Amino acid sequence: MTIALAKLVAEATDHDDAERVARQIGESLPALVEHLIRNDPPH
């Protein structure tokens, strides 16, 4: 999903903006994963 999102951003913006947004996505991933793990009940 993240790769698809980054690809969409890259196609929709110029290179500098796409790189900046991709970097922000990468920086926010650990917090997102931690949030999902914390809030996902055991299976």
N, C-alpha and C positions, 0 to 999 in steps of 0.2 A: 504494500500500500504506500509506504513512504517513498519508494523508488518511483512509483507511478505519479505521486504528488510532485516530486522533484522534477520529473520529466515534463509534466504539465506546466509547471512554473517556468521551466527552461524554454519551452516552446512558446509561451505566452508573453515573455518579457525579453528585454535585451540581455546580453551576456552578463554585464556587471550586476544587474538586478537579480538575475537568476542565480548567480554565484552567491550573492549576499543572502537571498532567501534560502537557498540550499544549506548554507552554513547555519542559519538560524534554526532550520528544521533539525539538522544534526545536533545542535547544541541542546535542543529541547527534548530530544528523544529519551535520554536517560530518565528525566523527570516523568515523562509520559509512561514509560515502562514501569517505573517504580509505583506510580499511581495505579496503574492497571493491576499490578501484582497485589498491591495492598487491598484493593477493593474487589478483587475477583475471589469469590468463595472457592474453597478447595473442591476439586471434582471427584 
